Amino acid sequence: MYEILKSAHSGWRYLVLALLVFAVVQALSGWFGKKAYTEGNRKLNVFTLISAHIQLVFGAILYFLSPLTKGPMSDPIYRHWKVEHISIMIIAIVLITIGNAKSKKVTDSVAKHKNIAVFFGVALVLLIVGIFMIVKTGQIASFFGMS
């Protein structure tokens, strides 16, 4: 069960990243191009939100099952998985959630795009930093490796 969830969590990150990059690019285009906020934009943002929350569920289950969260905090690898990884990822998902919620509350299309661009953009940076931190711990060989 643990290995299946670990593989799902590792693989699902690519969907989250792809949707997040696409959403940020569309939002920046809409914001700076002063474009209308379409139903397609809304759906992309919701799919991004849902995929991030599914990833959070996978991660939360893994947090309690993983042997990497059972070691001493003095060991950098255990500390990374116990505190650093989960903290960065939860903050990123909270930002995605806030950005989506704030974009729903405003009526101006440019303001909707701006909210998505800012919140999803910061979340994207955090996710990329979090993934690179995994590479740094030696848990995976490269950014594109499956852990």
N, CA, C and O atoms as a GROMACS GRO file, in nm:
protein
  588
    1MET      N    1   0.083  -0.120   0.000
    1MET     CA    2   0.000   0.000   0.000
    1MET      C    3   0.087   0.126   0.000
    1MET      O    4   0.061   0.221  -0.074
    2TYR      N    5   0.192   0.125   0.085
    2TYR     CA    6   0.281   0.240   0.095
    2TYR      C    7   0.348   0.270  -0.038
    2TYR      O    8   0.353   0.386  -0.080
    3GLU      N    9   0.400   0.169  -0.106
    3GLU     CA   10   0.470   0.189  -0.232
    3GLU      C   11   0.376   0.241  -0.341
    3GLU      O   12   0.416   0.324  -0.424
    4ILE      N   13   0.252   0.194  -0.341
    4ILE     CA   14   0.154   0.241  -0.440
    4ILE      C   15   0.124   0.389  -0.417
    4ILE      O   16   0.123   0.468  -0.512
    5LEU      N   17   0.100   0.426  -0.292
    5LEU     CA   18   0.073   0.567  -0.260
    5LEU      C   19   0.194   0.656  -0.288
    5LEU      O   20   0.179   0.768  -0.336
    6LYS      N   21   0.312   0.605  -0.260
    6LYS     CA   22   0.434   0.681  -0.285
    6LYS      C   23   0.450   0.706  -0.435
    6LYS      O   24   0.487   0.816  -0.476
    7SER      N   25   0.424   0.604  -0.516
    7SER     CA   26   0.433   0.620  -0.662
    7SER      C   27   0.325   0.715  -0.712
    7SER      O   28   0.351   0.797  -0.800
    8ALA      N   29   0.205   0.704  -0.658
    8ALA     CA   30   0.096   0.793  -0.699
    8ALA      C   31   0.130   0.938  -0.664
    8ALA      O   32   0.110   1.028  -0.745
    9HIS      N   33   0.182   0.958  -0.545
    9HIS     CA   34   0.219   1.093  -0.500
    9HIS      C   35   0.332   1.148  -0.587
    9HIS      O   36   0.330   1.265  -0.626
   10SER      N   37   0.430   1.065  -0.618
   10SER     CA   38   0.543   1.108  -0.701
   10SER      C   39   0.499   1.140  -0.843
   10SER      O   40   0.545   1.237  -0.903
   11GLY      N   41   0.411   1.060  -0.898
   11GLY     CA   42   0.363   1.081  -1.034
   11GLY      C   43   0.263   1.195  -1.046
   11GLY      O   44   0.265   1.269  -1.144
   12TRP      N   45   0.177   1.208  -0.947
   12TRP     CA   46   0.071   1.311  -0.951
   12TRP      C   47   0.130   1.451  -0.950
   12TRP      O   48   0.066   1.545  -0.998
   13ARG      N   49   0.251   1.466  -0.896
   13ARG     CA   50   0.312   1.598  -0.889
   13ARG      C   51   0.327   1.660  -1.028
   13ARG      O   52   0.320   1.782  -1.042
   14TYR      N   53   0.348   1.576  -1.130
   14TYR     CA   54   0.364   1.629  -1.265
   14TYR      C   55   0.235   1.688  -1.318
   14TYR      O   56   0.237   1.788  -1.389
   15LEU      N   57   0.122   1.626  -1.284
   15LEU     CA   58  -0.008   1.682  -1.323
   15LEU      C   59  -0.030   1.816  -1.252
   15LEU      O   60  -0.072   1.914  -1.314
   16VAL      N   61  -0.002   1.819  -1.122
   16VAL     CA   62  -0.018   1.943  -1.045
   16VAL      C   63   0.071   2.052  -1.104
   16VAL      O   64   0.026   2.165  -1.125
   17LEU      N   65   0.197   2.019  -1.129
   17LEU     CA   66   0.289   2.118  -1.185
   17LEU      C   67   0.245   2.167  -1.322
   17LEU      O   68   0.248   2.287  -1.349
   18ALA      N   69   0.204   2.075  -1.408
   18ALA     CA   70   0.161   2.114  -1.543
   18ALA      C   71   0.038   2.205  -1.537
   18ALA      O   72   0.035   2.309  -1.604
   19LEU      N   73  -0.061   2.168  -1.457
   19LEU     CA   74  -0.180   2.252  -1.444
   19LEU      C   75  -0.146   2.388  -1.384
   19LEU      O   76  -0.198   2.490  -1.428
   20LEU      N   77  -0.059   2.388  -1.286
   20LEU     CA   78  -0.021   2.513  -1.219
   20LEU      C   79   0.055   2.605  -1.315
   20LEU      O   80   0.028   2.726  -1.319
   21VAL      N   81   0.148   2.550  -1.391
   21VAL     CA   82   0.221   2.631  -1.489
   21VAL      C   83   0.124   2.688  -1.592
   21VAL      O   84   0.130   2.807  -1.625
   22PHE      N   85   0.036   2.604  -1.643
   22PHE     CA   86  -0.060   2.649  -1.744
   22PHE      C   87  -0.151   2.757  -1.686
   22PHE      O   88  -0.179   2.857  -1.753
   23ALA      N   89  -0.199   2.739  -1.564
   23ALA     CA   90  -0.287   2.837  -1.500
   23ALA      C   91  -0.215   2.970  -1.479
   23ALA      O   92  -0.273   3.076  -1.502
   24VAL      N   93  -0.090   2.965  -1.436
   24VAL     CA   94  -0.013   3.088  -1.414
   24VAL      C   95   0.012   3.161  -1.546
   24VAL      O   96  -0.003   3.283  -1.554
   25VAL      N   97   0.049   3.086  -1.650
   25VAL     CA   98   0.072   3.149  -1.781
   25VAL      C   99  -0.056   3.214  -1.833
   25VAL      O  100  -0.053   3.326  -1.883
   26GLN      N  101  -0.168   3.142  -1.822
   26GLN     CA  102  -0.295   3.200  -1.866
   26GLN      C  103  -0.332   3.323  -1.784
   26GLN      O  104  -0.380   3.422  -1.839
   27ALA      N  105  -0.311   3.316  -1.655
   27ALA     CA  106  -0.346   3.429  -1.568
   27ALA      C  107  -0.259   3.551  -1.599
   27ALA      O  108  -0.309   3.663  -1.604
   28LEU      N  109  -0.130   3.529  -1.619
   28LEU     CA  110  -0.041   3.641  -1.654
   28LEU      C  111  -0.082   3.702  -1.789
   28LEU      O  112  -0.082   3.823  -1.805
   29SER      N  113  -0.116   3.615  -1.883
   29SER     CA  114  -0.161   3.662  -2.014
   29SER      C  115  -0.290   3.743  -2.002
   29SER      O  116  -0.304   3.848  -2.065
   30GLY      N  117  -0.381   3.694  -1.920
   30GLY     CA  118  -0.507   3.765  -1.899
   30GLY      C  119  -0.490   3.895  -1.823
   30GLY      O  120  -0.555   3.995  -1.854
   31TRP      N  121  -0.402   3.894  -1.725
   31TRP     CA  122  -0.376   4.012  -1.643
   31TRP      C  123  -0.311   4.121  -1.726
   31TRP      O  124  -0.362   4.233  -1.732
   32PHE      N  125  -0.198   4.090  -1.790
   32PHE     CA  126  -0.125   4.193  -1.864
   32PHE      C  127  -0.187   4.224  -2.000
   32PHE      O  128  -0.167   4.332  -2.055
   33GLY      N  129  -0.263   4.128  -2.054
   33GLY     CA  130  -0.331   4.151  -2.181
   33GLY      C  131  -0.472   4.206  -2.164
   33GLY      O  132  -0.542   4.232  -2.261
   34LYS      N  133  -0.511   4.224  -2.036
   34LYS     CA  134  -0.644   4.276  -2.003
   34LYS      C  135  -0.754   4.196  -2.074
   34LYS      O  136  -0.844   4.254  -2.134
   35LYS      N  137  -0.744   4.065  -2.068
   35LYS     CA  138  -0.839   3.976  -2.133
   35LYS      C  139  -0.955   3.942  -2.041
   35LYS      O  140  -0.946   3.957  -1.918
   36ALA      N  141  -1.062   3.897  -2.102
   36ALA     CA  142  -1.179   3.854  -2.026
   36ALA      C  143  -1.147   3.725  -1.951
   36ALA      O  144  -1.068   3.642  -1.998
   37TYR      N  145  -1.208   3.709  -1.837
   37TYR     CA  146  -1.194   3.587  -1.757
   37TYR      C  147  -1.304   3.492  -1.805
   37TYR      O  148  -1.422   3.517  -1.784
   38THR      N  149  -1.263   3.383  -1.868
   38THR     CA  150  -1.359   3.293  -1.932
   38THR      C  151  -1.394   3.174  -1.844
   38THR      O  152  -1.334   3.152  -1.739
   39GLU      N  153  -1.491   3.100  -1.889
   39GLU     CA  154  -1.529   2.976  -1.821
   39GLU      C  155  -1.412   2.876  -1.827
   39GLU      O  156  -1.390   2.799  -1.733
   40GLY      N  157  -1.337   2.879  -1.935
   40GLY     CA  158  -1.219   2.794  -1.947
   40GLY      C  159  -1.114   2.828  -1.842
   40GLY      O  160  -1.051   2.739  -1.785
   41ASN      N  161  -1.095   2.958  -1.816
   41ASN     CA  162  -1.002   2.999  -1.710
   41ASN      C  163  -1.048   2.947  -1.575
   41ASN      O  164  -0.969   2.895  -1.497
   42ARG      N  165  -1.178   2.960  -1.548
   42ARG     CA  166  -1.233   2.915  -1.421
   42ARG      C  167  -1.214   2.764  -1.404
   42ARG      O  168  -1.174   2.718  -1.297
   43LYS      N  169  -1.244   2.689  -1.510
   43LYS     CA  170  -1.230   2.543  -1.502
   43LYS      C  171  -1.084   2.502  -1.480
   43LYS      O  172  -1.056   2.412  -1.400
   44LEU      N  173  -0.992   2.566  -1.550
   44LEU     CA  174  -0.850   2.535  -1.533
   44LEU      C  175  -0.809   2.560  -1.388
   44LEU      O  176  -0.738   2.479  -1.328
   45ASN      N  177  -0.853   2.671  -1.332
   45ASN     CA  178  -0.818   2.705  -1.194
   45ASN      C  179  -0.876   2.604  -1.095
   45ASN      O  180  -0.811   2.567  -0.998
   46VAL      N  181  -0.999   2.561  -1.120
   46VAL     CA  182  -1.063   2.463  -1.032
   46VAL      C  183  -0.993   2.327  -1.045
   46VAL      O  184  -0.970   2.260  -0.944
   47PHE      N  185  -0.960   2.285  -1.167
   47PHE     CA  186  -0.888   2.158  -1.185
   47PHE      C  187  -0.751   2.163  -1.117
   47PHE      O  188  -0.706   2.064  -1.060
   48THR      N  189  -0.686   2.278  -1.124
   48THR     CA  190  -0.557   2.294  -1.057
   48THR      C  191  -0.576   2.281  -0.906
   48THR      O  192  -0.499   2.212  -0.839
   49LEU      N  193  -0.677   2.346  -0.854
   49LEU     CA  194  -0.709   2.339  -0.711
   49LEU      C  195  -0.738   2.196  -0.669
   49LEU      O  196  -0.685   2.148  -0.568
   50ILE      N  197  -0.820   2.126  -0.745
   50ILE     CA  198  -0.858   1.988  -0.711
   50ILE      C  199  -0.736   1.897  -0.717
   50ILE      O  200  -0.716   1.815  -0.627
   51SER      N  201  -0.655   1.911  -0.820
   51SER     CA  202  -0.536   1.825  -0.831
   51SER      C  203  -0.440   1.849  -0.715
   51SER      O  204  -0.380   1.754  -0.664
   52ALA      N  205  -0.426   1.973  -0.674
   52ALA     CA  206  -0.339   2.005  -0.560
   52ALA      C  207  -0.393   1.944  -0.431
   52ALA      O  208  -0.316   1.895  -0.348
   53HIS      N  209  -0.524   1.947  -0.414
   53HIS     CA  210  -0.583   1.889  -0.293
   53HIS      C  211  -0.573   1.737  -0.293
   53HIS      O  212  -0.554   1.676  -0.188
   54ILE      N  213  -0.585   1.675  -0.409
   54ILE     CA  214  -0.565   1.530  -0.417
   54ILE      C  215  -0.421   1.496  -0.380
   54ILE      O  216  -0.396   1.400  -0.307
   55GLN      N  217  -0.327   1.576  -0.429
   55GLN     CA  218  -0.186   1.556  -0.395
   55GLN      C  219  -0.166   1.571  -0.244
   55GLN      O  220  -0.089   1.496  -0.184
   56LEU      N  221  -0.234   1.666  -0.184
   56LEU     CA  222  -0.226   1.685  -0.039
   56LEU      C  223  -0.278   1.562   0.036
   56LEU      O  224  -0.219   1.522   0.136
   57VAL      N  225  -0.386   1.504  -0.012
   57VAL     CA  226  -0.440   1.383   0.052
   57VAL      C  227  -0.339   1.269   0.043
   57VAL      O  228  -0.314   1.201   0.142
   58PHE      N  229  -0.282   1.248  -0.077
   58PHE     CA  230  -0.178   1.145  -0.092
   58PHE      C  231  -0.064   1.172   0.007
   58PHE      O  232  -0.017   1.081   0.076
   59GLY      N  233  -0.021   1.296   0.012
   59GLY     CA  234   0.090   1.332   0.099
   59GLY      C  235   0.059   1.314   0.247
   59GLY      O  236   0.144   1.269   0.324
   60ALA      N  237  -0.062   1.348   0.287
   60ALA     CA  238  -0.101   1.335   0.428
   60ALA      C  239  -0.104   1.188   0.471
   60ALA      O  240  -0.060   1.154   0.581
   61ILE      N  241  -0.155   1.104   0.383
   61ILE     CA  242  -0.156   0.960   0.414
   61ILE      C  243  -0.013   0.909   0.424
   61ILE      O  244   0.022   0.836   0.517
   62LEU      N  245   0.070   0.948   0.327
   62LEU     CA  246   0.210   0.905   0.328
   62LEU      C  247   0.284   0.954   0.452
   62LEU      O  248   0.371   0.885   0.505
   63TYR      N  249   0.249   1.072   0.499
   63TYR     CA  250   0.315   1.129   0.616
   63TYR      C  251   0.304   1.033   0.735
   63TYR      O  252   0.398   1.018   0.813
   64PHE      N  253   0.187   0.970   0.749
   64PHE     CA  254   0.166   0.881   0.863
   64PHE      C  255   0.216   0.739   0.837
   64PHE      O  256   0.238   0.664   0.932
   65LEU      N  257   0.234   0.702   0.711
   65LEU     CA  258   0.281   0.568   0.678
   65LEU      C  259   0.432   0.559   0.656
   65LEU      O  260   0.491   0.453   0.673
   66SER      N  261   0.493   0.668   0.619
   66SER     CA  262   0.633   0.665   0.576
   66SER      C  263   0.731   0.642   0.690
   66SER      O  264   0.719   0.701   0.797
   67PRO      N  265   0.828   0.556   0.666
   67PRO     CA  266   0.935   0.540   0.766
   67PRO      C  267   1.024   0.665   0.772
   67PRO      O  268   1.098   0.682   0.869
   68LEU      N  269   1.017   0.750   0.670
   68LEU     CA  270   1.099   0.872   0.668
   68LEU      C  271   1.050   0.978   0.766
   68LEU      O  272   1.120   1.077   0.790
   69THR      N  273   0.933   0.960   0.823
   69THR     CA  274   0.884   1.055   0.923
   69THR      C  275   0.896   0.999   1.065
   69THR      O  276   0.849   1.060   1.161
   70LYS      N  277   0.960   0.886   1.077
   70LYS     CA  278   0.970   0.821   1.208
   70LYS      C  279   1.109   0.836   1.272
   70LYS      O  280   1.128   0.797   1.387
   71GLY      N  281   1.205   0.892   1.198
   71GLY     CA  282   1.342   0.903   1.249
   71GLY      C  283   1.364   1.028   1.333
   71GLY      O  284   1.272   1.107   1.354
   72PRO      N  285   1.486   1.044   1.380
   72PRO     CA  286   1.519   1.158   1.467
   72PRO      C  287   1.527   1.290   1.389
   72PRO      O  288   1.572   1.293   1.275
   73MET      N  289   1.483   1.396   1.452
   73MET     CA  290   1.487   1.529   1.389
   73MET      C  291   1.630   1.577   1.367
   73MET      O  292   1.653   1.666   1.286
   74SER      N  293   1.726   1.520   1.436
   74SER     CA  294   1.866   1.561   1.420
   74SER      C  295   1.923   1.516   1.285
   74SER      O  296   2.024   1.570   1.239
   75ASP      N  297   1.859   1.419   1.223
   75ASP     CA  298   1.902   1.372   1.091
   75ASP      C  299   1.835   1.459   0.984
   75ASP      O  300   1.713   1.468   0.981
   76PRO      N  301   1.914   1.523   0.896
   76PRO     CA  302   1.858   1.614   0.796
   76PRO      C  303   1.752   1.551   0.705
   76PRO      O  304   1.657   1.619   0.666
   77ILE      N  305   1.768   1.424   0.670
   77ILE     CA  306   1.669   1.360   0.582
   77ILE      C  307   1.536   1.343   0.654
   77ILE      O  308   1.431   1.372   0.597
   78TYR      N  309   1.538   1.296   0.778
   78TYR     CA  310   1.414   1.281   0.854
   78TYR      C  311   1.349   1.417   0.880
   78TYR      O  312   1.227   1.431   0.870
   79ARG      N  313   1.431   1.516   0.914
   79ARG     CA  314   1.378   1.651   0.938
   79ARG      C  315   1.311   1.705   0.812
   79ARG      O  316   1.204   1.766   0.817
   80HIS      N  317   1.376   1.680   0.697
   80HIS     CA  318   1.318   1.727   0.571
   80HIS      C  319   1.177   1.672   0.553
   80HIS      O  320   1.084   1.748   0.524
   81TRP      N  321   1.159   1.542   0.570
   81TRP     CA  322   1.028   1.480   0.546
   81TRP      C  323   0.929   1.509   0.658
   81TRP      O  324   0.809   1.519   0.632
   82LYS      N  325   0.976   1.522   0.781
   82LYS     CA  326   0.886   1.549   0.894
   82LYS      C  327   0.833   1.692   0.894
   82LYS      O  328   0.717   1.715   0.928
   83VAL      N  329   0.919   1.788   0.855
   83VAL     CA  330   0.883   1.928   0.874
   83VAL      C  331   0.889   2.010   0.746
   83VAL      O  332   0.790   2.071   0.706
   84GLU      N  333   1.004   2.010   0.680
   84GLU     CA  334   1.027   2.104   0.570
   84GLU      C  335   0.938   2.076   0.450
   84GLU      O  336   0.870   2.167   0.401
   85HIS      N  337   0.936   1.952   0.403
   85HIS     CA  338   0.858   1.919   0.284
   85HIS      C  339   0.710   1.947   0.305
   85HIS      O  340   0.646   2.015   0.225
   86ILE      N  341   0.657   1.893   0.412
   86ILE     CA  342   0.512   1.908   0.434
   86ILE      C  343   0.475   2.055   0.458
   86ILE      O  344   0.368   2.098   0.414
   87SER      N  345   0.560   2.130   0.526
   87SER     CA  346   0.530   2.271   0.551
   87SER      C  347   0.524   2.352   0.422
   87SER      O  348   0.431   2.428   0.399
   88ILE      N  349   0.625   2.333   0.338
   88ILE     CA  350   0.629   2.407   0.210
   88ILE      C  351   0.509   2.371   0.124
   88ILE      O  352   0.445   2.459   0.066
   89MET      N  353   0.477   2.243   0.116
   89MET     CA  354   0.368   2.199   0.029
   89MET      C  355   0.231   2.244   0.081
   89MET      O  356   0.144   2.281   0.002
   90ILE      N  357   0.213   2.241   0.212
   90ILE     CA  358   0.085   2.288   0.267
   90ILE      C  359   0.069   2.438   0.242
   90ILE      O  360  -0.039   2.484   0.206
   91ILE      N  361   0.176   2.514   0.260
   91ILE     CA  362   0.168   2.659   0.233
   91ILE      C  363   0.133   2.683   0.086
   91ILE      O  364   0.050   2.768   0.055
   92ALA      N  365   0.195   2.609  -0.004
   92ALA     CA  366   0.166   2.624  -0.147
   92ALA      C  367   0.020   2.593  -0.177
   92ALA      O  368  -0.044   2.665  -0.253
   93ILE      N  369  -0.033   2.487  -0.119
   93ILE     CA  370  -0.172   2.449  -0.145
   93ILE      C  371  -0.267   2.548  -0.082
   93ILE      O  372  -0.373   2.576  -0.138
   94VAL      N  373  -0.233   2.602   0.032
   94VAL     CA  374  -0.315   2.707   0.093
   94VAL      C  375  -0.319   2.830   0.002
   94VAL      O  376  -0.424   2.891  -0.016
   95LEU      N  377  -0.204   2.866  -0.055
   95LEU     CA  378  -0.200   2.980  -0.149
   95LEU      C  379  -0.287   2.955  -0.272
   95LEU      O  380  -0.356   3.046  -0.319
   96ILE      N  381  -0.284   2.834  -0.324
   96ILE     CA  382  -0.370   2.800  -0.439
   96ILE      C  383  -0.516   2.814  -0.400
   96ILE      O  384  -0.597   2.868  -0.476
   97THR      N  385  -0.550   2.767  -0.282
   97THR     CA  386  -0.689   2.774  -0.234
   97THR      C  387  -0.732   2.920  -0.214
   97THR      O  388  -0.842   2.958  -0.255
   98ILE      N  389  -0.647   3.000  -0.152
   98ILE     CA  390  -0.679   3.142  -0.131
   98ILE      C  391  -0.692   3.214  -0.264
   98ILE      O  392  -0.785   3.292  -0.284
   99GLY      N  393  -0.599   3.189  -0.355
   99GLY     CA  394  -0.605   3.255  -0.486
   99GLY      C  395  -0.732   3.223  -0.560
   99GLY      O  396  -0.794   3.312  -0.620
  100ASN      N  397  -0.772   3.097  -0.558
  100ASN     CA  398  -0.896   3.058  -0.624
  100ASN      C  399  -1.017   3.125  -0.558
  100ASN      O  400  -1.106   3.175  -0.627
  101ALA      N  401  -1.019   3.127  -0.425
  101ALA     CA  402  -1.131   3.188  -0.352
  101ALA      C  403  -1.138   3.339  -0.377
  101ALA      O  404  -1.246   3.394  -0.399
  102LYS      N  405  -1.022   3.406  -0.373
  102LYS     CA  406  -1.021   3.551  -0.396
  102LYS      C  407  -1.064   3.585  -0.539
  102LYS      O  408  -1.130   3.686  -0.561
  103SER      N  409  -1.027   3.501  -0.634
  103SER     CA  410  -1.065   3.530  -0.772
  103SER      C  411  -1.216   3.519  -0.792
  103SER      O  412  -1.272   3.584  -0.880
  104LYS      N  413  -1.280   3.437  -0.711
  104LYS     CA  414  -1.426   3.424  -0.722
  104LYS      C  415  -1.499   3.547  -0.667
  104LYS      O  416  -1.609   3.579  -0.711
  105LYS      N  417  -1.436   3.616  -0.572
  105LYS     CA  418  -1.502   3.727  -0.504
  105LYS      C  419  -1.501   3.857  -0.583
  105LYS      O  420  -1.585   3.944  -0.559
  106VAL      N  421  -1.408   3.872  -0.676
  106VAL     CA  422  -1.402   3.995  -0.753
  106VAL      C  423  -1.477   3.977  -0.885
  106VAL      O  424  -1.487   3.866  -0.938
  107THR      N  425  -1.527   4.087  -0.936
  107THR     CA  426  -1.605   4.080  -1.060
  107THR      C  427  -1.523   4.120  -1.182
  107THR      O  428  -1.554   4.080  -1.294
  108ASP      N  429  -1.420   4.200  -1.161
  108ASP     CA  430  -1.337   4.247  -1.272
  108ASP      C  431  -1.248   4.135  -1.324
  108ASP      O  432  -1.178   4.070  -1.246
  109SER      N  433  -1.250   4.112  -1.455
  109SER     CA  434  -1.171   4.004  -1.516
  109SER      C  435  -1.022   4.019  -1.491
  109SER      O  436  -0.954   3.921  -1.459
  110VAL      N  437  -0.970   4.139  -1.504
  110VAL     CA  438  -0.827   4.162  -1.485
  110VAL      C  439  -0.788   4.132  -1.340
  110VAL      O  440  -0.683   4.074  -1.314
  111ALA      N  441  -0.873   4.170  -1.247
  111ALA     CA  442  -0.846   4.143  -1.105
  111ALA      C  443  -0.850   3.992  -1.077
  111ALA      O  444  -0.772   3.943  -0.996
  112LYS      N  445  -0.939   3.920  -1.144
  112LYS     CA  446  -0.944   3.774  -1.129
  112LYS      C  447  -0.812   3.713  -1.176
  112LYS      O  448  -0.751   3.631  -1.107
  113HIS      N  449  -0.768   3.754  -1.296
  113HIS     CA  450  -0.642   3.704  -1.349
  113HIS      C  451  -0.524   3.740  -1.257
  113HIS      O  452  -0.433   3.660  -1.237
  114LYS      N  453  -0.527   3.861  -1.203
  114LYS     CA  454  -0.418   3.905  -1.116
  114LYS      C  455  -0.412   3.820  -0.989
  114LYS      O  456  -0.304   3.777  -0.948
  115ASN      N  457  -0.527   3.794  -0.927
  115ASN     CA  458  -0.530   3.710  -0.807
  115ASN      C  459  -0.474   3.572  -0.835
  115ASN      O  460  -0.393   3.520  -0.758
  116ILE      N  461  -0.515   3.512  -0.945
  116ILE     CA  462  -0.466   3.379  -0.981
  116ILE      C  463  -0.316   3.385  -1.008
  116ILE      O  464  -0.240   3.301  -0.959
  117ALA      N  465  -0.271   3.484  -1.086
  117ALA     CA  466  -0.129   3.494  -1.121
  117ALA      C  467  -0.042   3.508  -0.996
  117ALA      O  468   0.061   3.442  -0.985
  118VAL      N  469  -0.083   3.592  -0.904
  118VAL     CA  470  -0.002   3.616  -0.785
  118VAL      C  471  -0.002   3.495  -0.692
  118VAL      O  472   0.105   3.445  -0.656
  119PHE      N  473  -0.118   3.446  -0.654
  119PHE     CA  474  -0.125   3.337  -0.558
  119PHE      C  475  -0.075   3.205  -0.616
  119PHE      O  476   0.003   3.134  -0.553
  120PHE      N  477  -0.120   3.171  -0.736
  120PHE     CA  478  -0.074   3.048  -0.800
  120PHE      C  479   0.074   3.059  -0.834
  120PHE      O  480   0.146   2.959  -0.827
  121GLY      N  481   0.120   3.177  -0.872
  121GLY     CA  482   0.261   3.196  -0.905
  121GLY      C  483   0.352   3.173  -0.786
  121GLY      O  484   0.454   3.105  -0.798
  122VAL      N  485   0.317   3.228  -0.672
  122VAL     CA  486   0.397   3.206  -0.550
  122VAL      C  487   0.391   3.057  -0.512
  122VAL      O  488   0.492   3.000  -0.472
  123ALA      N  489   0.274   2.996  -0.525
  123ALA     CA  490   0.261   2.853  -0.496
  123ALA      C  491   0.350   2.771  -0.589
  123ALA      O  492   0.413   2.675  -0.546
  124LEU      N  493   0.355   2.808  -0.716
  124LEU     CA  494   0.439   2.738  -0.812
  124LEU      C  495   0.586   2.746  -0.772
  124LEU      O  496   0.658   2.646  -0.778
  125VAL      N  497   0.630   2.863  -0.733
  125VAL     CA  498   0.769   2.880  -0.689
  125VAL      C  499   0.796   2.791  -0.567
  125VAL      O  500   0.900   2.725  -0.560
  126LEU      N  501   0.705   2.789  -0.472
  126LEU     CA  502   0.723   2.705  -0.353
  126LEU      C  503   0.728   2.557  -0.389
  126LEU      O  504   0.811   2.483  -0.335
  127LEU      N  505   0.641   2.513  -0.479
  127LEU     CA  506   0.641   2.373  -0.520
  127LEU      C  507   0.773   2.335  -0.586
  127LEU      O  508   0.829   2.229  -0.558
  128ILE      N  509   0.822   2.421  -0.672
  128ILE     CA  510   0.949   2.392  -0.739
  128ILE      C  511   1.064   2.388  -0.638
  128ILE      O  512   1.150   2.301  -0.645
  129VAL      N  513   1.065   2.483  -0.545
  129VAL     CA  514   1.168   2.483  -0.440
  129VAL      C  515   1.157   2.354  -0.358
  129VAL      O  516   1.259   2.292  -0.326
  130GLY      N  517   1.036   2.316  -0.324
  130GLY     CA  518   1.016   2.193  -0.246
  130GLY      C  519   1.064   2.069  -0.318
  130GLY      O  520   1.121   1.979  -0.257
  131ILE      N  521   1.041   2.064  -0.448
  131ILE     CA  522   1.086   1.948  -0.526
  131ILE      C  523   1.239   1.949  -0.537
  131ILE      O  524   1.302   1.844  -0.527
  132PHE      N  525   1.297   2.066  -0.558
  132PHE     CA  526   1.443   2.072  -0.564
  132PHE      C  527   1.506   2.037  -0.430
  132PHE      O  528   1.617   1.984  -0.426
  133MET      N  529   1.438   2.066  -0.321
  133MET     CA  530   1.490   2.027  -0.190
  133MET      C  531   1.494   1.875  -0.176
  133MET      O  532   1.583   1.821  -0.110
  134ILE      N  533   1.399   1.806  -0.239
  134ILE     CA  534   1.400   1.660  -0.238
  134ILE      C  535   1.524   1.610  -0.311
  134ILE      O  536   1.591   1.517  -0.265
  135VAL      N  537   1.553   1.671  -0.425
  135VAL     CA  538   1.672   1.632  -0.501
  135VAL      C  539   1.797   1.654  -0.417
  135VAL      O  540   1.889   1.572  -0.417
  136LYS      N  541   1.800   1.766  -0.345
  136LYS     CA  542   1.916   1.799  -0.261
  136LYS      C  543   1.938   1.697  -0.150
  136LYS      O  544   2.053   1.669  -0.114
  137THR      N  545   1.830   1.640  -0.096
  137THR     CA  546   1.845   1.541   0.010
  137THR      C  547   1.896   1.408  -0.043
  137THR      O  548   1.934   1.320   0.035
  138GLY      N  549   1.896   1.392  -0.175
  138GLY     CA  550   1.943   1.268  -0.235
  138GLY      C  551   1.836   1.162  -0.245
  138GLY      O  552   1.865   1.047  -0.278
  139GLN      N  553   1.711   1.199  -0.216
  139GLN     CA  554   1.603   1.102  -0.222
  139GLN      C  555   1.568   1.062  -0.365
  139GLN      O  556   1.524   0.949  -0.390
  140ILE      N  557   1.586   1.154  -0.459
  140ILE     CA  558   1.569   1.122  -0.601
  140ILE      C  559   1.690   1.178  -0.675
  140ILE      O  560   1.754   1.273  -0.630
  141ALA      N  561   1.720   1.119  -0.788
  141ALA     CA  562   1.841   1.154  -0.860
  141ALA      C  563   1.830   1.286  -0.932
  141ALA      O  564   1.930   1.356  -0.948
  142SER      N  565   1.711   1.321  -0.976
  142SER     CA  566   1.694   1.445  -1.052
  142SER      C  567   1.554   1.497  -1.032
  142SER      O  568   1.468   1.430  -0.973
  143PHE      N  569   1.531   1.619  -1.082
  143PHE     CA  570   1.399   1.682  -1.072
  143PHE      C  571   1.292   1.596  -1.139
  143PHE      O  572   1.178   1.593  -1.095
  144PHE      N  573   1.330   1.526  -1.245
  144PHE     CA  574   1.234   1.445  -1.320
  144PHE      C  575   1.233   1.298  -1.278
  144PHE      O  576   1.162   1.217  -1.337
  145GLY      N  577   1.311   1.264  -1.175
  145GLY     CA  578   1.314   1.126  -1.128
  145GLY      C  579   1.194   1.094  -1.043
  145GLY      O  580   1.135   1.181  -0.979
  146MET      N  581   1.158   0.969  -1.043
  146MET     CA  582   1.047   0.923  -0.960
  146MET      C  583   1.105   0.872  -0.828
  146MET      O  584   1.198   0.792  -0.828
  147SER      N  585   1.048   0.919  -0.718
  147SER     CA  586   1.099   0.871  -0.589
  147SER      C  587   1.015   0.756  -0.539
  147SER      O  588   1.042   0.703  -0.431
   0.00000   0.00000   0.00000
